[in-house]
Amino acid sequence: MSPIELFSVVVAAVAVVVAAVAVMRAGKGPSGPAAVDEQTLASYLERTNAEVASLKTQQAADAASTRASLDAAARSIEQAGNRVDGMRRDVTQQLSSNVQVTTQQLQGVSQNTAEQLRLIRQDTQRQLDEIRTMVDERLSKTLNDRLTASFKQINESLEAVYRGLGDMKSLAAGVGDLKKTLSNVKTRGILGEVQLGAILSEVLAPAQYAENVATKPGSADRVEFAVKLPVEEGEPVWLPIDAKFPGDTYAQLRDALDSGDREAIVAARKQLETRIKAEARDISTKYVSVPATTNFGIMFLPFEGLYAEVVSMPGLIESLQRDWHVNVAGPSTMAALLSSLEMAYQTFNLQRRTDEVLRVLQAVKAELPKYQAELRRAKQQIDLAGRTVDGIITTRTNVMERKLKDISLNEDETPTLDGEE
């Protein structure tokens, strides 16, 4: 029992004794006899003292037991401390041995790593040497191949240059011949005429144009080419096309442009303009005659550079169209113009065929009432013939059947009709 419990028991016993004494005093008072026996109280006190003594004995035993327990716990703690010290010493020794073993292992690992690194370095160096050797060989081979190919290409280029020089010599000779050709007015005209004929043959059909045509009635002048333009009624009209090539005037303009002399350029352009106007007047007076021809003619310039110079002159094209009714065309514009004429041909043919179809439809429309009347008359005749056939089938067939019934079919008798003996 703990000291607190023992103190509680003693306090309770004292309280009981105090209560008993108070009761006894109250019983001896003047008001009446005593309610409690002194002997009983004495026995109660003795029991209480015995219990208190027992409690003290129990407390002493508990205290001794507690002390013994504390001593045992102290010894256990001391033994645990001894074991902990032993374990600490063991752990220290184990750590020391582990550190030594780990140090030895690390030293071994370091030696192995150093050895492996040395081997790797040697192997890497060997592979690098092999790669370097291989790269040197391939570079040498590639360099030699490319040098060989480059020298071969250079040789081929030199040969091509030599051939080009030969071609240039031939071209120079040809240019000389062309210059001689272009210096002659007659050959210049033939050149433009040939080029114009080639363009016409590529775009138009042979029946759509003619060569060396006297477009103006009663005149002996013949235009180089004339295109047939169909009309709705009557003969087709001619579109005169004449090739012009003022080569000497154009050459003077090119020389002035190359030299950069402004005054020479202005003079050369003025001379070219005058020459073009003269050619347009020649075309208009010789080949344009309405209604046998169109009200305009075409001047064909065989070179695009010449055509560009003429077109770039301010007001020249308008002047040619207004004064002489002549249009100017180069190789490209001539092809476009002929293509548009070809489309006009097709449109005209389509229109003409459409008119023919309309005329046929109108004739059919005019004949349709007659055809319907004939069909009605034929239907009436067919109906009459049908009724006649129906009468034959019904009436005459019945009569024939009645007659056939009277015919005798005996072998000894001769077939007779009614009324015959």
C-alpha positions as CSV (number, residue, x, y, z in Angstrom):
1,M,0.0,0.0,0.0
2,S,1.3,3.4,-0.8
3,P,1.8,6.1,1.8
4,I,-1.1,8.1,0.5
5,E,-3.5,5.2,0.9
6,L,-2.1,4.5,4.4
7,F,-2.7,8.1,5.4
8,S,-6.2,7.9,4.1
9,V,-6.9,4.9,6.3
10,V,-5.5,6.5,9.4
11,V,-7.5,9.7,8.8
12,A,-10.6,7.5,8.5
13,A,-9.9,5.6,11.7
14,V,-9.3,8.9,13.6
15,A,-12.6,10.2,12.3
16,V,-14.4,7.1,13.5
17,V,-12.8,7.5,16.9
18,V,-13.7,11.1,17.1
19,A,-17.3,10.3,16.1
20,A,-17.5,7.6,18.7
21,V,-16.2,9.9,21.5
22,A,-18.7,12.5,20.4
23,V,-21.5,9.9,20.6
24,M,-20.4,8.8,24.0
25,R,-20.3,12.3,25.3
26,A,-23.7,12.9,24.0
27,G,-25.1,9.8,25.7
28,K,-23.8,10.9,29.2
29,G,-25.6,14.2,29.1
30,P,-28.5,15.3,31.2
31,S,-31.0,14.5,28.5
32,G,-30.7,10.6,28.9
33,P,-28.7,7.4,29.3
34,A,-25.6,6.5,27.2
35,A,-26.5,5.0,23.8
36,V,-23.1,3.3,23.2
37,D,-21.2,0.8,25.4
38,E,-17.7,1.7,26.4
39,Q,-16.6,-1.9,26.0
40,T,-17.9,-1.9,22.5
41,L,-16.0,1.3,21.8
42,A,-12.9,-0.1,23.3
43,S,-13.1,-3.2,21.1
44,Y,-13.7,-1.0,18.1
45,L,-10.6,1.0,19.0
46,E,-8.6,-2.1,19.4
47,R,-9.7,-3.4,16.0
48,T,-8.9,0.0,14.6
49,N,-5.4,-0.1,16.2
50,A,-4.9,-3.6,14.9
51,E,-5.9,-2.5,11.4
52,V,-3.6,0.5,11.7
53,A,-0.8,-1.8,12.8
54,S,-1.5,-4.2,10.0
55,L,-1.5,-1.3,7.7
56,K,1.9,-0.2,9.0
57,T,3.2,-3.7,8.7
58,Q,1.8,-3.9,5.2
59,Q,3.3,-0.5,4.4
60,A,6.7,-1.6,5.7
61,A,6.5,-4.8,3.6
62,D,5.5,-2.7,0.6
63,A,8.3,-0.3,1.2
64,A,10.8,-3.2,1.5
65,S,9.3,-4.7,-1.7
66,T,9.6,-1.4,-3.4
67,R,13.1,-0.9,-2.2
68,A,14.0,-4.4,-3.4
69,S,12.4,-3.7,-6.7
70,L,14.3,-0.4,-7.0
71,D,17.5,-2.2,-6.1
72,A,16.7,-4.9,-8.8
73,A,15.9,-2.1,-11.2
74,A,19.2,-0.4,-10.4
75,R,21.0,-3.6,-10.9
76,S,19.2,-4.2,-14.2
77,I,20.1,-0.6,-15.2
78,E,23.7,-1.2,-14.3
79,Q,23.7,-4.5,-16.2
80,A,22.1,-2.8,-19.2
81,G,24.7,0.0,-19.0
82,N,27.4,-2.7,-18.9
83,R,25.8,-4.4,-21.9
84,V,25.6,-1.0,-23.7
85,D,29.2,-0.4,-23.0
86,G,30.1,-3.8,-24.3
87,M,27.9,-3.2,-27.3
88,R,29.6,0.2,-27.8
89,R,33.0,-1.4,-27.6
90,D,31.8,-4.2,-30.0
91,V,30.4,-1.6,-32.4
92,T,33.5,0.5,-32.2
93,Q,35.7,-2.6,-32.9
94,Q,33.3,-3.6,-35.7
95,L,33.4,-0.1,-37.2
96,S,37.2,-0.1,-37.0
97,S,37.4,-3.4,-38.7
98,N,34.8,-2.3,-41.3
99,V,36.8,0.9,-41.9
100,Q,39.9,-1.2,-42.4
101,V,38.1,-3.6,-44.7
102,T,36.4,-0.7,-46.6
103,T,39.8,1.1,-46.9
104,Q,41.4,-2.1,-48.3
105,Q,38.4,-2.6,-50.7
106,L,38.6,1.0,-51.8
107,Q,42.3,0.7,-52.4
108,G,41.6,-2.5,-54.4
109,V,38.8,-0.7,-56.4
110,S,41.1,2.2,-57.0
111,Q,43.8,0.0,-58.3
112,N,41.4,-1.9,-60.5
113,T,39.9,1.4,-61.7
114,A,43.3,2.7,-62.5
115,E,44.2,-0.4,-64.3
116,Q,40.9,-0.4,-66.3
117,L,41.4,3.3,-67.1
118,R,44.9,2.5,-68.3
119,L,43.6,-0.3,-70.5
120,I,40.7,1.9,-71.8
121,R,43.2,4.6,-72.6
122,Q,45.4,2.2,-74.5
123,D,42.5,0.8,-76.4
124,T,41.1,4.2,-77.2
125,Q,44.5,5.4,-78.4
126,R,44.8,2.3,-80.6
127,Q,41.3,2.9,-82.0
128,L,42.1,6.5,-82.6
129,D,45.3,5.5,-84.4
130,E,43.3,3.1,-86.5
131,I,40.6,5.8,-87.3
132,R,43.3,8.3,-88.1
133,T,45.0,5.9,-90.4
134,M,41.7,5.0,-92.1
135,V,40.6,8.7,-92.4
136,D,44.0,9.6,-93.9
137,E,43.7,6.8,-96.4
138,R,40.1,7.7,-97.3
139,L,41.0,11.4,-97.5
140,S,44.0,10.6,-99.7
141,K,41.8,8.4,-101.9
142,T,39.0,11.0,-102.1
143,L,41.4,13.8,-102.8
144,N,43.0,11.8,-105.5
145,D,39.7,10.9,-107.0
146,R,38.4,14.5,-106.9
147,L,41.6,15.8,-108.3
148,T,41.4,13.3,-111.1
149,A,37.7,14.2,-111.7
150,S,38.5,17.9,-111.5
151,F,41.4,17.6,-114.0
152,K,39.2,15.5,-116.2
153,Q,36.4,18.1,-116.0
154,I,38.9,20.9,-116.7
155,N,40.2,19.0,-119.7
156,E,36.6,18.5,-120.9
157,S,35.9,22.2,-120.3
158,L,39.0,23.2,-122.2
159,E,38.0,20.9,-125.1
160,A,34.5,22.5,-125.0
161,V,36.1,25.9,-125.0
162,Y,38.2,24.9,-128.0
163,R,35.1,23.6,-129.7
164,G,33.3,26.8,-128.8
165,L,36.1,28.8,-130.2
166,G,35.7,26.8,-133.4
167,D,32.0,27.3,-133.3
168,M,32.5,31.0,-132.7
169,K,34.8,31.2,-135.7
170,S,32.1,29.5,-137.7
171,L,29.5,31.8,-136.2
172,A,31.6,34.8,-136.9
173,A,31.9,33.6,-140.5
174,G,28.1,33.1,-140.5
175,V,27.5,36.5,-139.0
176,G,29.7,37.9,-141.7
177,D,27.6,36.1,-144.3
178,L,24.4,37.3,-142.5
179,K,25.7,40.8,-142.5
180,K,26.4,40.6,-146.2
181,T,22.9,39.1,-146.6
182,L,21.3,41.9,-144.6
183,S,23.2,44.6,-146.4
184,N,21.5,43.6,-149.6
185,V,18.0,45.0,-149.8
186,K,16.7,42.1,-151.9
187,T,18.0,39.4,-149.6
188,R,16.6,41.4,-146.6
189,G,13.2,41.3,-148.1
190,I,13.4,37.7,-148.8
191,L,14.4,37.0,-145.2
192,G,11.3,38.8,-143.9
193,E,9.1,37.1,-146.5
194,V,10.4,33.7,-145.5
195,Q,9.8,34.3,-141.8
196,L,6.3,35.7,-142.5
197,G,5.5,32.7,-144.6
198,A,6.6,30.3,-141.9
199,I,4.4,32.0,-139.3
200,L,1.4,31.9,-141.7
201,S,1.9,28.2,-142.4
202,E,2.1,27.3,-138.7
203,V,-1.1,29.1,-137.8
204,L,-3.4,29.1,-140.8
205,A,-4.5,26.4,-143.2
206,P,-3.2,26.7,-146.8
207,A,-6.7,27.6,-148.1
208,Q,-7.0,30.5,-145.7
209,Y,-4.2,32.7,-147.2
210,A,-2.4,33.2,-150.6
211,E,1.0,34.4,-151.7
212,N,1.8,37.1,-154.2
213,V,-1.8,38.4,-154.6
214,A,-2.9,41.4,-156.6
215,T,-5.3,42.7,-154.0
216,K,-6.0,46.0,-155.8
217,P,-8.2,45.6,-158.9
218,G,-6.5,46.7,-162.1
219,S,-3.1,47.0,-160.4
220,A,0.0,44.9,-161.2
221,D,1.4,45.3,-157.7
222,R,1.3,42.1,-155.7
223,V,1.5,41.9,-152.0
224,E,3.7,39.1,-150.5
225,F,0.8,37.5,-148.5
226,A,-2.9,38.1,-148.2
227,V,-5.3,36.4,-145.8
228,K,-8.8,35.5,-146.9
229,L,-11.5,36.9,-144.6
230,P,-14.9,35.3,-145.3
231,V,-18.0,37.4,-145.4
232,E,-21.7,36.4,-145.2
233,E,-22.5,37.0,-148.8
234,G,-20.1,37.2,-151.7
235,E,-16.5,36.6,-152.2
236,P,-14.0,36.8,-149.3
237,V,-12.0,40.0,-148.9
238,W,-8.2,40.1,-148.6
239,L,-6.1,41.3,-145.7
240,P,-2.8,42.4,-147.2
241,I,0.3,41.6,-145.2
242,D,3.7,42.9,-146.4
243,A,7.1,42.3,-144.7
244,K,9.4,45.3,-144.3
245,F,12.9,45.3,-142.9
246,P,14.8,48.7,-143.0
247,G,18.0,47.0,-141.9
248,D,20.4,49.8,-142.6
249,T,18.4,52.4,-140.7
250,Y,17.9,50.0,-137.8
251,A,21.7,49.2,-137.8
252,Q,22.5,52.9,-137.6
253,L,20.1,53.2,-134.6
254,R,21.8,50.3,-132.9
255,D,25.3,51.7,-133.5
256,A,24.1,55.1,-132.0
257,L,22.7,53.3,-129.0
258,D,25.9,51.4,-128.4
259,S,28.0,54.6,-128.7
260,G,25.7,56.5,-126.3
261,D,25.7,59.6,-128.5
262,R,22.4,61.3,-127.7
263,E,22.3,63.4,-130.9
264,A,23.1,60.4,-133.1
265,I,20.3,58.4,-131.3
266,V,17.7,61.1,-131.9
267,A,18.8,61.5,-135.6
268,A,18.7,57.7,-136.2
269,R,15.3,57.3,-134.6
270,K,14.0,60.2,-136.7
271,Q,15.3,58.5,-139.8
272,L,13.8,55.2,-138.8
273,E,10.4,56.9,-138.2
274,T,10.5,58.5,-141.6
275,R,11.4,55.2,-143.2
276,I,8.5,53.4,-141.5
277,K,6.1,56.0,-142.5
278,A,7.3,55.7,-146.1
279,E,6.8,51.9,-146.0
280,A,3.3,52.3,-144.6
281,R,2.4,54.7,-147.4
282,D,3.7,52.2,-149.9
283,I,1.5,49.4,-148.4
284,S,-1.6,51.6,-148.3
285,T,-1.3,52.9,-151.9
286,K,-0.4,49.6,-153.5
287,Y,-2.4,47.0,-151.7
288,V,-5.3,48.5,-149.8
289,S,-8.5,48.8,-151.9
290,V,-12.0,48.6,-150.3
291,P,-14.2,46.6,-150.9
292,A,-11.8,44.1,-152.4
293,T,-9.6,44.3,-149.3
294,T,-10.0,45.3,-145.8
295,N,-9.7,49.0,-144.9
296,F,-6.3,48.4,-143.4
297,G,-3.1,46.5,-144.1
298,I,-0.4,45.0,-141.9
299,M,3.3,45.8,-142.0
300,F,5.3,42.8,-140.7
301,L,8.7,43.6,-139.0
302,P,10.7,40.3,-138.8
303,F,12.7,41.2,-135.7
304,E,11.4,41.9,-132.2
305,G,14.0,44.5,-131.5
306,L,13.0,46.5,-134.5
307,Y,9.3,46.1,-133.6
308,A,10.0,47.3,-130.1
309,E,11.8,50.4,-131.3
310,V,8.9,51.2,-133.7
311,V,6.3,50.7,-131.0
312,S,8.2,52.8,-128.4
313,M,8.2,55.9,-130.7
314,P,5.6,58.2,-129.4
315,G,2.6,58.6,-131.7
316,L,4.0,56.6,-134.5
317,I,1.6,53.7,-134.4
318,E,-1.4,56.0,-134.1
319,S,-0.1,58.1,-137.0
320,L,0.2,55.0,-139.2
321,Q,-3.3,53.8,-138.4
322,R,-4.8,57.3,-138.9
323,D,-3.0,58.5,-142.0
324,W,-2.3,55.3,-143.9
325,H,-4.5,52.6,-142.3
326,V,-1.6,50.3,-141.6
327,N,-1.0,48.3,-138.4
328,V,2.5,47.2,-137.4
329,A,3.2,43.6,-136.1
330,G,6.3,41.7,-135.0
331,P,6.8,37.9,-135.0
332,S,4.9,37.4,-131.7
333,T,2.1,39.8,-132.3
334,M,1.7,38.4,-135.9
335,A,1.2,34.9,-134.5
336,A,-1.4,36.3,-132.0
337,L,-3.2,38.2,-134.7
338,L,-3.3,35.1,-137.0
339,S,-4.6,33.1,-134.0
340,S,-7.4,35.5,-133.5
341,L,-8.2,35.4,-137.3
342,E,-8.3,31.6,-137.0
343,M,-10.8,31.9,-134.2
344,A,-12.8,34.3,-136.5
345,Y,-12.7,31.7,-139.2
346,Q,-14.1,29.1,-136.9
347,T,-16.7,31.4,-135.6
348,F,-17.8,32.3,-139.1
349,N,-18.0,28.7,-140.2
350,L,-20.0,27.9,-137.1
351,Q,-22.3,30.8,-137.8
352,R,-22.7,29.7,-141.5
353,R,-23.5,26.1,-140.4
354,T,-25.9,27.5,-137.9
355,D,-27.7,29.4,-140.6
356,E,-27.8,26.3,-142.8
357,V,-29.3,24.3,-139.9
358,L,-31.9,27.1,-139.3
359,R,-32.8,27.1,-143.0
360,V,-33.3,23.3,-142.9
361,L,-35.4,23.6,-139.8
362,Q,-37.5,26.3,-141.4
363,A,-38.1,24.0,-144.5
364,V,-39.0,21.2,-142.2
365,K,-41.4,23.4,-140.3
366,A,-43.0,24.5,-143.6
367,E,-43.4,20.8,-144.7
368,L,-44.7,19.6,-141.4
369,P,-48.4,20.6,-142.0
370,K,-48.4,18.8,-145.3
371,Y,-46.8,15.8,-143.7
372,Q,-49.4,15.7,-140.9
373,A,-52.2,16.0,-143.5
374,E,-50.8,13.1,-145.5
375,L,-50.5,11.1,-142.3
376,R,-54.1,11.7,-141.4
377,R,-55.2,10.7,-145.0
378,A,-53.1,7.5,-144.7
379,K,-54.7,6.8,-141.3
380,Q,-58.2,7.1,-142.8
381,Q,-57.3,4.7,-145.6
382,I,-55.8,2.3,-143.1
383,D,-58.9,2.5,-141.0
384,L,-61.1,1.9,-144.1
385,A,-59.0,-1.1,-145.0
386,G,-59.3,-2.4,-141.5
387,R,-63.0,-2.2,-141.5
388,T,-63.2,-4.0,-144.9
389,V,-61.0,-6.8,-143.5
390,D,-63.1,-7.1,-140.4
391,G,-66.2,-7.4,-142.6
392,I,-64.6,-10.1,-144.7
393,I,-63.5,-12.0,-141.6
394,T,-66.9,-11.9,-139.9
395,T,-69.6,-11.9,-142.7
396,R,-68.0,-13.9,-145.5
397,T,-66.4,-16.4,-143.1
398,N,-69.7,-17.2,-141.5
399,V,-71.3,-17.8,-144.9
400,M,-68.5,-20.1,-145.9
401,E,-68.8,-22.0,-142.7
402,R,-72.5,-22.5,-143.2
403,K,-71.9,-23.8,-146.8
404,L,-69.2,-26.1,-145.6
405,K,-71.5,-27.8,-143.1
406,D,-73.7,-29.0,-146.0
407,I,-70.9,-30.8,-147.7
408,S,-71.2,-34.7,-147.5
409,L,-68.1,-36.5,-146.2
410,N,-69.2,-40.2,-147.3
411,E,-66.8,-42.0,-149.6
412,D,-69.6,-43.2,-152.0
413,E,-71.1,-39.8,-152.4
414,T,-69.7,-37.0,-154.3
415,P,-69.5,-33.9,-152.3
416,T,-72.2,-31.5,-153.4
417,L,-73.4,-28.1,-152.5
418,D,-77.0,-27.3,-151.7
419,G,-79.0,-26.8,-155.0
420,E,-76.8,-29.1,-157.1
421,E,-78.1,-32.5,-158.4
